[in-house]
Amino acid sequence: MKTPAGIAADSFAIIRHELQARSLAFEPPLDAVIERIIHSSADFEFAELTRVSPGAIEAGIAALRAGSSVITDVQMARVGISAPRLSHFGGSAYCFVADEKVRQRAAAEGVTRSALGMRLAAERGLLTEGIVAVGNAPTALNEIIRLIESGKRPALIVGTPVGFVGTVESKLALMEQTVVPWVVTTGYKGGSTIAVAIVNALLRLAMGAPATETD
């Protein structure tokens, strides 16, 4: 019977073989991020959908090593991020979507809880030099763009919301309107699983751990 490490190693070997067969090659450290996304989704289309601004992977690694916070739009993303790896550098993951104050303010201000959660993170000083991971709500991504325009500056934005309403537009706005480093999956595809895969890949890189290592 194969061990978890053996299964992971075999999986990544298959991923690399399939990428080579499709004539898709990526330089380090981006290759580790792409491979982790595919490992989490079994969807090779992400190799062509993923876009990265210059220096984004390096910016994310540096922020994690500095103990930066990670702010997510939904709880599913927060709980998927490796807490032991994050705490190794003194960082923590936050999501405020379930906060009662967020619910009340979102209703009063007519915005989504995910968007208001990003606003609250900024008010608490967590956004500046932090990493934002949006895997579900394009409204949260739009709020981050607005906050950046008002002077708040994260170290990295992982923008992979999934869906059909406002999703493509929010990703395009991130790529075209911000100077903050970003990782994006273009089009309708994305999801919390993808956002988590990207952050966990960055954590592995920050620790010098192999991409094939299991959590």
TORMI-61664 format. One record per atom (N, C-alpha, C, O): x, y, z. Coordinates in steps of 0.05 Angstrom, whole numbers, padded with zeros to 5 digits, always signed. Each point is the difference from the previous one (the first is absolute). Layout:
! residues N
XYZ
...
This chain:
! residues 215
+00017-00024+00000
-00017+00024+00000
+00018+00025+00000
+00019+00002+00015
-00026+00017-00032
+00016+00024-00002
-00006+00019+00024
-00022+00001+00010
+00043+00012-00002
-00003+00021+00021
-00012+00025-00012
+00001+00004-00024
-00012+00014+00041
-00009+00026-00010
+00021+00015-00016
-00006+00012-00020
+00031-00013+00030
+00022+00013-00014
+00004-00012-00027
+00006+00014-00020
-00008-00041+00019
+00004-00014-00026
-00022+00007-00020
+00005+00003-00024
-00030-00002+00034
-00022+00007-00017
+00003+00028-00011
-00004+00005-00024
+00012+00014+00041
+00004+00028-00008
+00022+00001-00021
-00002+00014-00020
+00024-00028+00024
+00023+00000-00019
-00009-00011-00027
+00007+00012-00021
-00023-00033+00021
-00010-00011-00025
-00019+00019-00014
+00001+00003-00024
-00017+00011+00040
-00019+00019-00012
+00015+00023-00014
-00007+00007-00022
+00027+00003+00035
+00015+00022-00012
+00016-00009-00024
+00004+00015-00019
+00005-00040+00019
+00014-00011-00024
-00020-00001-00023
+00008+00007-00023
-00032-00015+00028
-00021+00000-00022
-00005+00028-00009
-00003+00004-00025
+00000+00015+00043
-00005+00027-00007
+00022+00011-00018
-00006+00013-00021
+00031-00018+00028
+00022+00011-00016
+00001-00014-00027
+00007+00013-00020
-00013-00038+00019
-00001-00014-00026
-00021+00011-00018
+00004+00005-00024
-00028+00000+00035
-00022+00011-00016
+00006+00028-00009
-00006+00007-00023
+00018+00010+00040
+00008+00027-00008
+00020-00001-00023
-00002+00015-00019
+00021-00033+00021
+00020-00003-00021
-00013-00009-00026
+00007+00010-00022
-00026-00028+00024
-00014-00010-00024
-00016+00022-00013
-00005-00001-00024
-00004+00021+00039
-00015+00022-00010
+00018+00024-00008
-00010+00021-00007
+00036-00026+00009
+00020+00021-00007
-00003+00024+00018
+00003+00023-00009
-00009-00027+00034
-00003+00021+00020
+00022-00001+00020
+00003-00020+00014
+00013+00041-00013
+00023+00000+00018
+00001+00026+00015
-00006+00021-00011
+00013-00022+00036
+00001+00024+00017
+00026+00000+00016
+00010-00020+00009
+00001+00044-00006
+00024+00004+00015
-00006+00000+00030
-00021+00008+00008
+00041-00017+00008
-00003+00003+00029
-00001+00030+00007
+00014+00015-00013
-00028-00007+00033
-00017-00017+00018
-00028-00003-00009
-00016-00013+00014
+00009+00024-00038
-00028-00002-00009
-00008-00029-00005
-00023-00007+00004
+00042-00010-00012
-00007-00028-00006
-00012-00014+00024
-00019-00015-00003
+00029+00021+00027
-00011-00013+00024
-00029+00009+00005
-00016-00016+00010
+00010+00041-00016
-00027+00011+00005
-00019-00013-00020
-00022-00009+00008
+00029+00008-00033
-00017-00013-00021
-00005-00029+00007
-00022-00009-00002
+00043-00005+00009
-00003-00029+00006
-00018-00004+00024
-00016-00019+00000
+00018+00036+00020
-00017-00002+00024
-00029+00005-00007
-00018-00013+00011
+00013+00033-00028
-00028+00005-00009
-00012-00024-00014
-00022-00008+00006
+00038-00004-00024
-00010-00023-00015
-00003-00024+00019
-00020-00015-00003
+00038+00012+00022
-00003-00022+00019
-00025+00002+00016
-00013-00020+00007
+00004+00045-00001
-00024+00005+00016
-00026-00002-00016
-00021-00005+00011
+00024+00008-00038
-00025+00002-00016
-00002-00022-00021
-00022-00005-00010
+00044-00008+00003
+00001-00019-00022
-00009+00012-00026
-00011-00013-00018
+00016+00039+00015
-00009+00015-00023
+00024+00014-00013
+00010+00020+00010
+00000-00031-00032
+00023+00011-00013
-00004+00026-00014
+00019+00014-00008
-00044-00006+00005
-00006+00025-00013
+00011+00024+00017
+00006+00021-00011
-00003-00026+00037
+00010+00021+00017
+00029+00008-00008
+00009+00022+00007
+00005-00040-00020
+00027+00007-00008
+00000+00022-00021
+00019+00015-00002
-00041-00012-00013
-00002+00021-00020
-00016+00023+00010
+00002+00022-00011
-00019-00026+00032
-00016+00022+00011
+00014+00017+00020
-00007+00023+00005
+00028-00034+00008
+00013+00014+00022
+00019+00022-00011
+00017-00005-00017
-00021+00029+00027
+00017+00023-00007
+00013+00011+00026
-00012-00001+00021
+00037+00010-00024
+00015+00009+00023
+00014+00026-00008
+00014+00001-00020
-00017+00020+00037
+00014+00025-00006
+00030-00004+00006
+00007-00017+00016
+00011+00034-00028
+00028-00003+00005
+00007+00002+00030
-00008+00018+00014
+00023-00038-00005
+00009+00000+00028
-00021-00008+00021
+00005+00002+00024
-00029-00011-00033
-00022-00005+00019
+00007-00024+00018
-00005+00001+00024
+00016-00022-00035
+00006-00024+00016
+00021+00007+00021
-00002-00007+00023
+00022+00022-00032
+00021+00008+00019
-00010+00018+00021
+00008-00002+00023
-00027+00020-00030
-00012+00018+00020
-00016-00015+00021
+00001+00006+00023
-00015-00027-00032
-00016-00016+00018
+00018-00016+00019
-00006-00001+00024
+00027-00010-00034
+00019-00015+00017
+00012+00018+00021
+00002-00007+00023
+00007+00031-00032
+00013+00019+00019
-00020+00009+00021
+00007+00002+00024
-00032+00002-00031
-00020+00009+00019
-00005-00022+00021
-00002+00005+00024
+00000-00030-00033
-00005-00022+00019
+00024-00003+00019
-00004-00005+00023
+00028+00007-00034
+00024-00003+00017
+00001+00023+00021
+00012-00003+00021
-00024+00026-00028
-00001+00022+00019
-00022-00002+00020
-00004+00018+00017
-00012-00039-00018
-00022-00004+00019
-00025+00014-00007
-00016+00006+00018
+00011+00000-00043
-00024+00015-00008
-00025-00016+00005
+00000-00025+00000
-00022+00039+00004
-00026-00012+00002
-00011-00008-00027
+00008+00011-00021
-00025-00031+00020
-00015-00008-00024
-00029+00005+00005
-00011-00010+00020
-00002+00026-00037
-00028+00006+00003
-00016-00013-00023
+00007+00003-00023
-00027-00019+00030
-00016-00014-00020
-00028+00011-00001
-00010+00013+00019
-00003-00018-00041
-00028+00010-00004
-00020-00019+00013
-00022+00009+00007
+00028-00035-00005
-00019-00019+00012
+00015-00019+00019
+00025-00003-00002
-00040-00009+00020
+00012-00017+00020
+00013-00025-00012
+00020-00010+00010
-00032+00000-00032
+00011-00024-00013
+00029+00005-00008
+00017-00019+00003
-00010+00042-00013
+00027+00006-00007
+00018+00002+00025
+00022-00010+00001
-00032+00023+00020
+00016+00004+00024
+00008-00027+00012
+00024-00004+00007
-00043-00014-00004
+00006-00026+00013
+00018-00018-00018
+00012-00018+00011
-00012+00024-00037
+00017-00017-00017
+00029+00007+00000
+00017-00016-00008
-00010+00040+00017
+00027+00009+00000
+00015-00013+00023
-00010-00002+00022
+00034-00008-00027
+00015-00015+00020
+00007+00018+00024
+00018+00017-00002
-00032-00021+00024
+00005+00016+00024
+00028-00005+00012
+00013+00019+00008
-00003-00045-00007
+00027-00004+00011
+00021+00015-00016
+00018+00011+00011
-00020-00012-00038
+00020+00014-00016
-00002+00030+00004
+00021+00014+00001
-00045-00004+00000
-00004+00029+00003
+00010+00009+00028
+00014+00021+00002
-00020-00036+00018
+00009+00007+00027
+00030-00002+00004
+00012+00013+00017
+00000-00030-00034
+00030-00003+00001
+00013+00027-00004
+00021+00006+00012
-00033+00011-00028
+00011+00027-00005
-00013+00022+00017
+00007+00023-00002
-00025-00032+00019
-00014+00020+00017
-00024+00012-00012
-00011+00020+00011
+00001-00031-00033
-00024+00010-00013
-00025-00014+00008
+00000-00021+00013
-00023+00033-00020
-00026-00012+00005
-00019+00005-00023
+00005+00019-00016
-00025-00035+00013
-00020+00003-00021
-00026+00011+00013
-00008-00009+00021
-00005+00028-00035
-00024+00013+00010
-00022+00000-00021
+00005+00002-00024
-00029-00005+00034
-00024+00003-00017
-00022+00012+00018
-00006-00011+00021
-00006+00033-00030
-00019+00014+00017
-00029-00003-00010
-00018+00014+00010
+00014-00031-00029
-00026-00002-00013
-00022-00008+00020
-00023+00007-00004
+00030-00023+00025
-00020-00010+00019
-00002+00018+00024
-00016-00005+00018
+00032+00027-00017
-00001+00018+00023
-00027+00014+00001
-00010+00010-00020
-00003-00009+00044
-00026+00012+00002
+00000+00030-00007
-00019+00010-00012
+00041+00004+00019
+00002+00028-00008
+00001+00003-00030
-00011+00019-00012
+00024-00038-00002
+00001+00001-00029
-00027-00004-00012
-00008+00013-00018
-00007-00032+00029
-00027-00005-00009
-00018+00025+00002
-00014+00007-00018
+00016+00005+00041
-00016+00024+00005
+00008+00023-00018
-00018+00014-00012
+00043-00009+00010
+00010+00022-00016
-00005-00005-00030
-00008+00019-00015
+00011-00043+00006
-00005-00007-00028
-00029+00005-00007
-00006+00011-00022
-00012-00019+00040
-00029+00005-00005
-00006+00030-00001
-00015+00009-00016
+00027+00006+00035
-00005+00028+00002
+00011+00016-00024
-00012+00019-00009
+00035-00028-00001
+00014+00014-00022
-00006-00011-00027
+00008+00011-00020
-00024-00033+00019
-00008-00011-00026
+00023-00013-00016
+00000+00002-00024
+00019-00015+00038
+00022-00014-00013
+00000-00029+00009
-00013-00007+00020
+00029-00009-00033
+00002-00028+00008
+00017-00002+00025
+00017+00017+00006
-00021-00039+00009
+00017-00004+00024
+00029-00005-00007
+00018+00008+00015
-00013-00020-00038
+00028-00005-00008
+00014+00027-00006
+00023+00003+00008
-00037+00016-00020
+00011+00026-00005
+00005+00015+00026
+00021+00013+00004
-00041-00014+00013
+00002+00014+00026
+00022-00013+00017
+00014+00014+00015
-00009-00040-00018
+00021-00013+00015
+00027+00011-00008
+00018+00003+00017
-00014+00003-00043
+00025+00012-00009
+00003+00028+00012
+00022+00008+00007
-00044+00007-00006
+00001+00027+00011
+00008-00001+00030
+00015+00016+00010
-00026-00036+00004
+00006-00003+00029
+00030-00007+00003
+00013+00009+00019
-00003-00027-00036
+00028-00007+00002
+00018+00024-00004
+00020+00003+00014
-00028+00015-00032
+00015+00025-00004
-00001+00018+00025
+00020+00011+00008
-00044-00009+00004
-00004+00016+00023
+00017-00010+00024
+00008+00015+00017
-00004-00041-00016
+00016-00012+00021
+00030-00001-00006
+00015-00011+00016
-00007+00022-00038
+00028+00002-00007
+00012-00026-00010
+00024-00002-00002
-00041-00017-00006
+00010-00026-00010
+00006+00000-00029
+00015-00017-00010
-00026+00036-00005
+00003-00001-00029
+00027+00009-00009
+00012-00012-00018
-00001+00033+00030
+00026+00011-00008
+00022-00021+00002
+00005-00010+00022
+00008+00004-00044
+00021-00020-00002
-00009-00028+00006
+00016-00018+00004
-00042+00014-00003
-00011-00027+00003
-00004-00013-00027
+00004+00012-00021
-00013-00037+00021
-00008-00014-00024
-00030-00004+00000
-00011-00010+00019
-00002+00018-00041
-00029-00003-00003
-00005-00023-00018
+00011-00001-00023
-00028-00018+00031
-00007-00023-00016
-00030+00000-00004
-00015-00006+00018
+00006+00012-00043
-00028+00000-00007
-00006-00023-00019
+00009+00001-00023
-00024-00020+00033
-00006-00023-00017
-00029-00004-00007
-00007-00018-00015
-00010+00035+00026
-00028-00004-00004
-00015+00025-00010
-00016-00001-00018
+00021+00024+00032
-00017+00023-00004
+00013+00023-00016
+00019+00012+00010
-00028-00008-00034
+00011+00023-00016
-00005+00027+00014
+00015+00019-00004
-00036-00017+00020
-00005+00025+00015
+00023+00005+00020
+00006+00024+00004
+00006-00045+00007
+00022+00004+00018
+00025+00010-00015
+00014+00017+00009
-00011-00027-00033
+00023+00009-00017
-00004+00029-00008
+00019+00015+00000
-00043-00008-00007
-00006+00028-00007
+00005+00019+00024
+00010+00022-00004
-00017-00031+00028
+00005+00016+00024
+00030+00003+00005
+00009+00022+00008
+00006-00042-00013
+00029+00002+00003
+00012+00020-00019
+00017+00016+00007
-00027-00016-00032
+00010+00020-00020
-00007+00028+00010
+00017+00018-00002
-00041-00015+00013
-00008+00027+00010
+00018+00008+00024
+00009+00023+00002
-00003-00042+00015
+00017+00006+00023
+00028+00007-00008
+00013+00018+00012
-00003-00031-00033
+00027+00007-00010
+00000+00028-00011
+00019+00015+00004
-00040-00007-00018
-00002+00027-00010
-00001+00021+00022
+00007+00023-00005
-00016-00031+00028
-00002+00018+00023
+00026+00000+00017
+00002+00014+00020
+00018-00029-00029
+00026+00001+00013
+00008-00025+00015
+00023-00002+00009
-00040-00018-00007
+00007-00025+00013
+00015-00017-00020
-00007-00002-00023
+00029-00011+00032
+00016-00015-00019
+00008-00027+00011
+00019-00002+00016
-00032-00020-00025
+00009-00027+00008
+00026-00007-00014
+00008+00014-00019
+00005-00035+00029
+00024-00009-00013
-00007-00016-00025
+00016+00000-00019
-00038-00014+00019
-00008-00017-00022
-00030-00005+00000
-00012-00001+00022
+00000+00000-00045
-00029-00007-00003
-00002-00026-00016
+00009-00001-00023
-00021-00019+00034
-00007-00024-00014
-00030+00003-00008
-00017-00002+00016
+00013+00006-00042
-00027+00006-00010
-00011-00023-00017
+00005+00000-00024
-00019-00019+00037
-00010-00023-00015
-00030-00005+00005
-00008-00023+00003
-00008+00044-00002
-00029-00005+00005
-00011-00016-00023
+00008+00002-00023
-00028-00018+00029
-00013-00018-00019
-00029+00009-00005
-00013+00010+00019
+00003-00014-00043
-00028+00007-00005
-00004+00016-00025
+00018+00002-00017
-00042+00008+00014
-00008+00012-00026
-00007+00030+00002
+00001+00014-00020
-00008-00005+00044
-00009+00028+00002
+00022+00017+00013
+00006-00003+00023
+00006+00020-00039
+00020+00019+00009
+00028-00013+00004
+00019+00014+00007
-00017-00040-00011
+00026-00013+00005
+00022+00008-00019
+00021+00008+00008
-00027-00010-00034
+00020+00007-00020
+00007+00029+00002
+00024+00007-00002
-00044+00010+00006
+00006+00029+00002
+00017+00007+00024
+00018+00017-00002
-00022-00030+00025
+00016+00006+00023
+00029-00008-00004
+00018+00014+00009
-00014-00036-00022
+00028-00009-00005
+00014+00019-00020
+00023+00006+00004
-00038+00002-00025
+00012+00019-00019
+00007+00026+00014
+00021+00012-00006
-00039-00003+00023
+00006+00025+00015
+00025-00002+00017
+00016+00018+00001
-00013-00041+00012
+00024-00005+00016
+00025+00002-00017
+00019+00013+00008
-00020-00027-00030
+00024-00001-00017
+00006+00027-00013
+00024+00007-00005
-00044+00008-00002
+00004+00025-00015
+00002+00025+00017
+00012+00020-00009
-00023-00020+00033
-00002+00024+00016
+00018+00002+00024
+00002+00021+00012
+00011-00042-00004
+00016+00001+00024
+00029-00005-00005
+00008-00013-00019
+00009+00025+00037
+00028-00005-00002
+00010-00020+00021
+00023-00007+00001
-00042-00003+00015
+00006-00020+00020
+00004-00027-00015
-00015-00006-00018
+00036-00010+00025
+00004-00026-00012
-00025-00018+00002
-00014+00001+00020
+00009-00016-00041
-00024-00017+00000
+00005-00027-00013
+00018-00003-00017
-00034-00017+00025
-00002-00025-00014
-00030-00004-00006
-00017+00003+00018
+00011-00008-00043
-00028-00001-00009
-00005-00024-00017
+00017-00009-00015
-00041-00003+00017
-00010-00019-00020
-00021+00014-00017
-00021+00007+00010
+00027-00004-00035
-00017+00015-00018
-00026-00016-00006
-00001-00024+00003
-00019+00039-00012
-00025-00013-00007
-00018-00006+00024
+00003+00011+00021
-00022-00030-00026
-00019-00007+00021
+00012-00018+00021
-00010-00001+00023
+00031-00014-00030
+00010-00021+00018
+00016+00012+00023
+00012+00022-00002
-00011-00037+00024
+00015+00008+00024
-00012-00015+00023
-00005-00024-00002
+00003+00037+00025
-00012-00013+00023
+00018+00002+00025
+00024+00005-00002
-00036-00010+00025
+00015+00000+00025
+00022-00021-00001
+00022+00005+00011
-00027-00028-00022
+00021-00021-00002
+00024+00010-00015
+00023-00006+00008
-00027+00022-00028
+00022+00010-00016
+00016+00021+00016
+00024+00001+00000
-00039+00017+00013
+00013+00021+00016
+00017-00013+00022
+00022+00008+00006
-00033-00029+00007
+00014-00015+00021
+00025-00013-00012
+00022+00001+00012
-00024-00013-00035
+00022-00014-00012
+00023+00020-00005
+00024-00007+00003
-00031+00031-00012
+00021+00020-00006
+00014+00009+00026
+00025+00001+00001
-00041+00005+00019
+00013+00009+00026
+00016-00023+00012
+00022+00006+00010
-00031-00030-00011
+00015-00022+00012
+00025-00006-00016
+00021-00008+00011
-00022+00012-00038
+00024-00003-00016
+00021+00021+00008
+00023-00005+00002
-00033+00030+00003
+00019+00021+00008
+00012-00006+00028
+00023+00005+00004
-00039-00017+00013
+00010-00007+00027
+00022-00022-00003
+00020+00002+00014
-00025-00021-00031
+00021-00020-00005
+00025+00012-00010
+00022-00006+00009
-00025+00024-00028
+00024+00014-00011
+00014+00016+00021
+00024+00001+00001
-00040+00012+00016
+00012+00017+00021
+00016-00017+00019
+00020+00010+00011
-00028-00034-00007
+00014-00018+00019
+00022-00017-00014
+00014-00015+00014
-00013+00018-00040
+00020-00016-00015
-00009-00029-00001
+00017-00018-00003
-00043+00013+00005
-00010-00028-00001
-00006-00008-00028
-00008+00016-00017
+00011-00042+00010
-00007-00010-00026
-00030+00004-00007
-00017-00002+00018
+00012+00007-00043
-00028+00003-00008
-00016-00025+00004
-00025+00001+00002
+00038-00024-00002
-00014-00026+00002
-00005-00007+00029
-00013-00021+00005
+00021+00037+00014
-00003-00007+00028
-00030+00003+00008
-00014+00018-00008
+00005-00038+00024
-00027+00001+00010
-00002+00017+00025
+00020+00002+00015
-00044+00009-00010
-00004+00016+00025
-00003-00018+00024
-00003+00009+00022
